[in-house]
Amino acid sequence: MTRLVEIDLERGRYADLVPLLEQLVEERPLDERLCTQLMIALDRLGRAQDALDAYQRIRERMAAELGMDPSPVLEREMRRILERTE
C-alpha cells in the first residue's frame, strides 16, 4: 500500500490521498512512513498547519506508548515544513 501511495504522491494526487492517508494513520497511528506521507500530501495542498498537527500527534503517541522520539526522517519532514512556513 505505501508504495502505491508513493506513486500517487509523485503524480501529485495529494487531494485524493489525504482521506486515504488519514484513515490509514488512524488505523496504524505509530506508522511513521504513513505519517510522513500524510504530512507531505497536506503540505503540498497548502495545509502546512495540518501537516504539523499530524507530526505532533505521532510524536506525542510515540512518547506515551513507546517512550521514543520520531525517526530522523519524520523530524526532517517536520523541519522542512516549519522552515518553509516561517
Backbone as a ProteinNet text record, in pm:
[ID]
protein_1_A
[PRIMARY]
MTRLVEIDLERGRYADLVPLLEQLVEERPLDERLCTQLMIALDRLGRAQDALDAYQRIRERMAAELGMDPSPVLEREMRRILERTE
[TERTIARY]
82.7	0	86	191.2	270.2	340.7	376.9	439.2	338.5	214.4	111.7	90.5	95.7	83	200.3	320.7	437.5	420.5	367.9	345.9	246	137.3	38.4	96	183	249.3	334.7	408.9	492.6	408.6	288.2	198.5	121.5	136.5	70.3	-76.3	-118.6	-259.1	-287	-242.5	-248.5	-390.9	-481.1	-619.1	-685.3	-653.4	-708.8	-648.2	-522.6	-450.3	-483.1	-512.4	-530.4	-635.8	-756.5	-854.2	-805.8	-744.1	-691.8	-582.2	-489.2	-379.8	-429.5	-527.1	-583.2	-643.7	-713.2	-771.6	-662.2	-560.2	-451.6	-375.4	-352.5	-283.1	-368.5	-498.8	-588	-580.5	-571.2	-562.9	-425.8	-321.3	-183.7	-113.8	-153.1	-108.2	40.7	112.8	256.7	340.9	277.3	347.6	405.1	534.5	598.3	597.7	606.8	606.3	472.7	364.8	232.8	216.7	263.1	252.1	333	451.7	533.7	462.8	403.9	331.1	210.8	141.5	29.5	78	187.1	241.8	278.1	339.6	377.9	254.1	153.6	32.1	-37.4	-49.2	-113.6	-35.8	94.9	178	166.2	166.6	160	22.7	-75.8	-208.8	-222.4	-113.5	-117.7	-170.5	-168.6	-221	-106	-8.7	111.2	76.5	-16.2	-50.5	-110	-191.7	-246.7	-135.1	-35.9	78.7	156.1	177.2	248.8	166.8	36.2	-50.9	-39.4	-30.8	-14.1	117.6	221.6	350.8	338	274.6	260.3	185.6	82.4	5.9	92.4	169.2	250.9	364.4	420.3	526.9	477.3	360.9	304.2	269.8	215.7	177.6	299.8	403.7	527.1	588.5	588.2	644.5	564.2	431.9	346.1	347.5	342	327.5	459.1	560.6	686.4	805.2	786.8	898	1006.6	966.5	1061.6	1028.1	1128.8	1110.3	1090.5	1032.7	1019.1	1155.9	1154.9	1278	1332.5	1461	1518.9	1444.4	1391.3	1316.4	1193.6	1118.7	997.8	1034.2	1141.1	1188.3	1228.4	1299.3	1341.6	1221.6	1119.3	999.3	932.4	924.4	864.8	945.1	1078.2	1162.1	1149.7	1141.3	1126.5	998.1	891.3	763.2	773.7	831.6	845.3	927.8	1040.3	1127.6	1056.6	976.6	904.4	793.7	739.7	625.9	669.7	794.7	840.6	862.6
-121	0	125.9	128	250.6	281.2	178.8	203.9	268.6	224.9	288.4	433.9	459.5	596.7	680.5	625.2	697.2	733.8	642.3	668.7	782.8	779.2	886.8	1019.7	1017.1	1140.2	1196.5	1109.5	1152.1	1210.7	1161.3	1209.9	1334.9	1375.5	1497.2	1479.9	1360.8	1333.6	1356.1	1467.4	1495.7	1496.9	1562.6	1573.1	1435.8	1347.5	1211.8	1130.3	1158.8	1080.1	1114.8	1240.2	1282.2	1198.9	1179.8	1098.3	955.1	895.4	759.8	756	849.2	851.8	879.5	966.9	993.5	865.7	790	663.7	564.2	553	459.3	496.9	626.1	671.4	645.7	659.8	629.3	480.3	395.9	251.5	209.6	280.1	246.4	373.3	423.4	555.4	567.8	458.4	465.8	439.1	432.9	408.1	540	557.2	683.4	708	603.5	621.2	677.7	623	676	819.4	847.7	984.5	1081.6	1040.8	1125.8	1152	1047.9	1064.8	1157.5	1144.8	1234	1378.2	1397.5	1532.2	1593.2	1515.8	1565.6	1604.9	1517.8	1546.9	1671.8	1682.8	1800.7	1927.3	1921.1	2039.1	2082.7	1989.2	2024	2073.9	2052.2	2110	2247	2296.2	2425.5	2415.9	2298	2275.4	2242.2	2333.8	2311.2	2291.1	2367.5	2352.6	2214.9	2165.4	2030.7	1926.2	1948.4	1856.9	1858.6	1976.4	1987.5	1927.3	1940.3	1877.3	1724.8	1670.1	1525.1	1480.7	1560.2	1529.1	1530.2	1631.1	1644	1524.4	1479.1	1363.7	1238.2	1210.5	1089.3	1104.1	1224	1246	1217.6	1272.1	1251.1	1103.5	1039.4	899.1	809.5	837.3	758.6	774.9	896.9	921.2	848.3	855.5	795.2	642.6	587.4	441.9	366.7	433.6	363.8	424.5	544.6	613.8	651.8	679.6	710.4	843	898.5	1015.3	968.7	1054.3	1019.5	999.2	927.4	899.6	1028.3	1025.9	1142	1178.1	1080.5	1108.4	1193.1	1154.9	1228.8	1367.4	1374.2	1503.2	1596.9	1543.3	1626.5	1682.6	1600	1647.9	1758.7	1741	1844.7	1974.7	1964.6	2085.5	2151.8	2071.5	2127.5	2209.2	2157.1	2229.3	2356.1	2344.4	2460.4	2571	2535.2	2634.2	2705	2631.3	2690.3	2784.8	2759.9	2841.7	2962.3	2966.5	3080.3	3204.5
0	0	0	81.9	89.8	-41.5	-118.5	-249.5	-344.1	-340.6	-423.8	-382.8	-254.6	-205.2	-256.2	-252.7	-303.5	-450.1	-527.4	-670.3	-686.6	-611.4	-619.8	-571.5	-471.4	-427.5	-540.9	-607.1	-719.7	-832.6	-847.9	-953.6	-912.5	-785.9	-740.6	-706	-672.2	-640.8	-491.8	-440.9	-297.1	-242.8	-312.3	-263.7	-253.2	-345.7	-341.3	-227.5	-196.6	-97.8	47	73.9	213.4	286.6	233.5	307.7	331.5	232	246.8	353.8	346.3	443.3	584.4	596.6	730.1	788.9	705.6	750.9	788.9	705.8	733.5	860.1	879.8	1000.8	1123.9	1110.6	1222.9	1258.7	1155.7	1178.6	1231	1187.7	1226.4	1274.8	1392.3	1438.7	1468.9	1475.7	1502.7	1378.1	1262.5	1137.2	1085.1	1104.7	1066.7	916.4	839.4	693.4	646.7	697.1	661.7	708.3	828.8	880.5	794.6	754.2	667.2	535.6	479.4	353.1	370.7	482.1	510.4	522.8	595	610.9	475.9	389.1	256.4	176.4	174.2	97.6	150.9	282.5	341.4	309.7	324.8	298	153.4	63.1	-79.3	-120.9	-36.3	-59.5	6	65.4	132.7	274.7	331.3	465.8	561.9	566.1	647.6	794.6	847.5	989.2	1017.2	926.6	944.1	940	853.4	845.7	977.1	1032.4	1159.9	1273.9	1266.8	1367.7	1361.6	1239.7	1224.3	1286.7	1265.9	1327.9	1480.3	1532.4	1677.8	1737	1669.2	1718.4	1726.5	1621.4	1625.2	1726	1738.4	1835.2	1976.3	2010.1	2143.7	2166.8	2066.2	2081.6	2097.7	2019.7	2031.4	2170	2219.2	2352.4	2458.8	2450	2551.5	2545.6	2425.5	2412.4	2401.3	2344.3	2320.1	2394.5	2448	2512.3	2412.8	2288.4	2181	2115	2048.5	1964.3	1819.8	1736.7	1595	1529.6	1419.6	1345.1	1282.8	1245.1	1176	1048	978	853.7	883.3	984.3	1021.5	1074.8	1152.2	1205	1091.2	990.8	877.4	803	784	714.2	793.6	925.4	1010.3	999.3	1006.6	996.8	860.2	754.7	620.1	610.5	665.7	662.8	747.6	865.4	953	887.1	828	763.4	650.3	575.5	463.5	507.6	625.7	670.6	753	790.7	874.5	793.7
[MASK]
++++++++++++++++++++++++++++++++++++++++++++++++++++++++++++++++++++++++++++++++++++++

